[in-house]
Amino acid sequence: MHRDKQTKQVINWKVCGMRNQENIYDILKLSPDYMGFIMYPPSSRFIENQDVSFLEEKWDVSTKRVGVFVNEKIEKILSQSKKYHFDTIQLHGSETPEMCSILKEAGYEVFKVFGIKDEFDFSTLTPYEPYVDAFLFDTKSPKHGGTGKTFDWGVLKQYSSTKPFILSGGVSLKNIKELTILDHLPFKGIDVNSKFEIEPAMKDIAMVTELSDWVKSINKK
């Protein structure tokens, strides 16, 4: 992926849908920038389907913990984020700019997710810009993510905001080289999940290691 030296951007990477303790610690050895935990009960990766009491302890690594919520009440988002030491809150539903503002004021980094299929009205983002740290674009789905399907990344060529964005939805080892289409946009990084799994919430360490190596090689250029 090309990077102009004068405008070089560091590509961040996030591994989402984690739950198994041993798997989490193995992934942490690869130092992802973010690790996501699904706080949406209908999801097959909902963290509280298993014992995750170990997440109630702080960890001594640079990886930020991301709590992924879907149309949850603000009070629960705040209480769960405190319980699991989330650094970042990712809102995957129809949350309002006002909710984003409250979470920002509470000291959290905020990612607001928008689903894309074949087209998208980017003016929808404007009210959120003052209250989010980044937008995250995922493949539009009633399941709110985790489909493993991509959308037409070419739609993002119409992106005119200066706010950084993260790409999700079917990102895999096979298509990451196509990310050159996002050159010269405020592209913050990638969010991977199902394409790197052995089963829901269990990541393939070899595949994630290959991804980690790719990100490091890109960031060195």
C-alpha positions as CSV (number, residue, x, y, z in Angstrom):
1,M,0.0,0.0,0.0
2,H,1.5,3.3,-1.1
3,R,2.2,6.0,1.5
4,D,3.5,9.4,0.6
5,K,6.4,10.1,3.0
6,Q,5.1,13.7,3.6
7,T,1.7,12.5,4.5
8,K,2.4,9.1,5.9
9,Q,-0.4,7.5,7.9
10,V,0.1,4.7,10.4
11,I,-2.3,1.9,9.7
12,N,-3.9,0.7,13.0
13,W,-5.4,-2.7,13.3
14,K,-8.1,-4.0,15.5
15,V,-9.1,-7.7,16.2
16,C,-12.7,-7.9,17.1
17,G,-15.0,-10.5,18.5
18,M,-12.6,-11.8,21.2
19,R,-13.7,-13.9,24.2
20,N,-11.5,-16.9,25.0
21,Q,-8.8,-16.0,27.6
22,E,-5.9,-18.0,26.1
23,N,-6.8,-16.8,22.6
24,I,-6.9,-13.2,23.8
25,Y,-3.5,-13.5,25.4
26,D,-2.0,-15.1,22.3
27,I,-3.3,-12.3,20.1
28,L,-2.0,-9.7,22.6
29,K,1.5,-10.9,22.0
30,L,1.1,-9.6,18.4
31,S,0.3,-6.1,19.8
32,P,-2.8,-5.1,17.9
33,D,-3.7,-1.5,18.4
34,Y,-7.2,-2.4,19.4
35,M,-9.1,-5.5,20.6
36,G,-12.9,-5.6,20.4
37,F,-15.4,-7.2,22.7
38,I,-19.0,-7.7,21.6
39,M,-21.5,-6.5,24.1
40,Y,-24.5,-7.3,22.0
41,P,-26.4,-10.4,23.3
42,P,-27.7,-11.7,20.0
43,S,-24.2,-12.0,18.6
44,S,-22.5,-15.4,18.6
45,R,-19.4,-13.5,19.9
46,F,-21.2,-11.9,22.9
47,I,-18.5,-12.0,25.6
48,E,-20.8,-12.8,28.5
49,N,-21.8,-16.1,27.0
50,Q,-18.7,-17.4,28.8
51,D,-16.7,-16.5,31.9
52,V,-14.8,-13.4,31.1
53,S,-14.1,-12.3,34.7
54,F,-10.4,-12.0,33.8
55,L,-11.4,-8.9,31.8
56,E,-12.4,-7.2,35.0
57,E,-8.6,-6.8,35.7
58,K,-6.4,-4.3,34.0
59,W,-3.7,-5.5,31.7
60,D,-0.2,-4.1,31.2
61,V,-0.2,-3.8,27.4
62,S,-0.6,-1.0,24.9
63,T,-3.6,-2.6,23.1
64,K,-6.8,-0.7,23.7
65,R,-9.9,-2.5,24.7
66,V,-13.0,-1.7,22.7
67,G,-16.5,-2.3,23.8
68,V,-18.9,-2.9,20.9
69,F,-22.5,-1.9,21.7
70,V,-25.6,-1.9,19.6
71,N,-28.5,0.4,20.6
72,E,-27.7,0.0,24.3
73,K,-28.8,2.4,27.0
74,I,-26.1,4.9,27.9
75,E,-26.2,3.9,31.6
76,K,-25.4,0.3,30.7
77,I,-22.7,1.3,28.3
78,L,-21.0,3.3,31.0
79,S,-21.3,0.6,33.6
80,Q,-20.1,-2.2,31.4
81,S,-17.2,0.0,30.1
82,K,-16.0,0.6,33.6
83,K,-16.4,-3.1,34.6
84,Y,-14.3,-4.3,31.6
85,H,-11.9,-1.4,31.5
86,F,-12.8,-0.3,28.0
87,D,-10.7,2.5,26.5
88,T,-12.8,2.9,23.4
89,I,-16.5,2.5,22.7
90,Q,-17.8,1.4,19.3
91,L,-21.4,2.2,18.6
92,H,-22.8,-0.2,16.0
93,G,-26.5,0.8,16.0
94,S,-28.6,3.9,15.4
95,E,-27.0,5.9,18.3
96,T,-27.3,9.7,18.2
97,P,-24.6,12.4,18.1
98,E,-25.8,13.3,21.6
99,M,-24.9,9.8,22.9
100,C,-21.5,10.1,21.3
101,S,-21.0,13.4,23.0
102,I,-21.9,12.0,26.5
103,L,-19.4,9.2,26.0
104,K,-16.7,11.6,24.8
105,E,-17.3,13.8,27.9
106,A,-16.9,10.6,30.0
107,G,-13.4,10.2,28.7
108,Y,-13.8,7.5,26.1
109,E,-12.5,7.3,22.6
110,V,-15.6,6.9,20.4
111,F,-16.0,5.0,17.1
112,K,-19.3,5.3,15.3
113,V,-20.2,2.6,12.8
114,F,-22.2,3.0,9.6
115,G,-23.2,0.2,7.3
116,I,-22.6,0.5,3.6
117,K,-23.9,-1.7,0.7
118,D,-23.7,-0.2,-2.8
119,E,-23.9,3.5,-1.9
120,F,-23.9,5.8,1.1
121,D,-25.0,9.4,1.8
122,F,-21.9,10.8,3.6
123,S,-23.8,13.9,4.7
124,T,-25.2,11.6,7.3
125,L,-21.9,11.8,9.1
126,T,-21.8,15.5,9.6
127,P,-23.7,15.8,12.9
128,Y,-21.4,13.1,14.5
129,E,-18.1,14.7,13.5
130,P,-17.6,16.8,16.6
131,Y,-18.2,13.9,18.9
132,V,-16.4,10.9,17.5
133,D,-12.7,10.0,17.1
134,A,-13.3,7.9,14.0
135,F,-16.0,6.5,11.8
136,L,-16.0,2.8,11.1
137,F,-17.5,1.6,7.8
138,D,-18.9,-2.0,7.8
139,T,-21.0,-4.0,5.4
140,K,-24.6,-3.2,6.0
141,S,-26.4,-6.0,7.7
142,P,-29.4,-6.6,10.1
143,K,-26.9,-8.5,12.2
144,H,-24.9,-5.3,12.8
145,G,-21.6,-6.8,11.6
146,G,-19.7,-10.1,11.7
147,T,-21.0,-11.2,8.3
148,G,-17.6,-11.7,6.7
149,K,-18.9,-9.9,3.6
150,T,-17.3,-6.9,2.0
151,F,-19.0,-3.9,0.5
152,D,-17.7,-1.9,-2.6
153,W,-14.8,0.0,-1.1
154,G,-14.9,2.3,-4.1
155,V,-17.8,4.0,-2.5
156,L,-15.4,5.5,0.0
157,K,-13.8,7.6,-2.8
158,Q,-16.6,10.0,-2.2
159,Y,-15.5,10.5,1.4
160,S,-14.8,14.2,1.9
161,S,-14.4,14.5,5.7
162,T,-11.1,14.9,7.5
163,K,-12.2,12.6,10.3
164,P,-10.3,9.3,10.3
165,F,-12.1,6.2,9.4
166,I,-11.7,2.5,9.9
167,L,-12.6,-0.2,7.4
168,S,-14.4,-3.4,8.4
169,G,-16.5,-6.0,6.8
170,G,-14.9,-9.0,5.3
171,V,-11.3,-7.7,5.5
172,S,-9.0,-10.7,4.9
173,L,-5.5,-11.7,3.9
174,K,-6.8,-12.1,0.3
175,N,-8.1,-8.6,-0.1
176,I,-5.9,-6.4,2.1
177,K,-3.7,-5.5,-0.9
178,E,-6.7,-3.8,-2.5
179,L,-6.6,-1.2,0.3
180,T,-4.6,0.9,-2.1
181,I,-7.9,2.2,-3.2
182,L,-8.0,4.2,0.0
183,D,-4.7,6.1,-0.6
184,H,-4.9,9.8,0.1
185,L,-8.0,9.4,2.3
186,P,-7.9,9.8,6.1
187,F,-7.7,6.0,6.5
188,K,-7.0,5.1,10.1
189,G,-6.9,1.3,9.9
190,I,-8.7,-2.0,9.6
191,D,-11.0,-4.1,11.8
192,V,-10.9,-7.8,11.3
193,N,-13.1,-10.6,12.7
194,S,-14.7,-13.5,11.0
195,K,-12.2,-14.0,8.2
196,F,-9.6,-14.7,10.8
197,E,-11.6,-17.2,12.9
198,I,-11.5,-20.9,13.5
199,E,-15.0,-20.6,15.0
200,P,-16.9,-17.6,16.4
201,A,-14.8,-15.7,19.0
202,M,-11.8,-17.9,18.4
203,K,-9.1,-16.4,16.1
204,D,-6.5,-18.4,14.0
205,I,-3.2,-17.3,15.5
206,A,-1.2,-18.0,12.3
207,M,-3.5,-15.9,10.2
208,V,-3.5,-13.0,12.6
209,T,0.3,-13.3,12.8
210,E,0.5,-12.9,9.0
211,L,-1.8,-9.9,9.2
212,S,0.4,-8.4,11.9
213,D,3.5,-8.8,9.8
214,W,1.7,-7.2,6.8
215,V,0.7,-4.1,8.9
216,K,4.3,-3.8,10.2
217,S,5.7,-3.9,6.7
218,I,3.2,-1.3,5.5
219,N,4.0,1.0,8.4
220,K,7.7,0.8,7.8
221,K,7.4,2.2,4.2
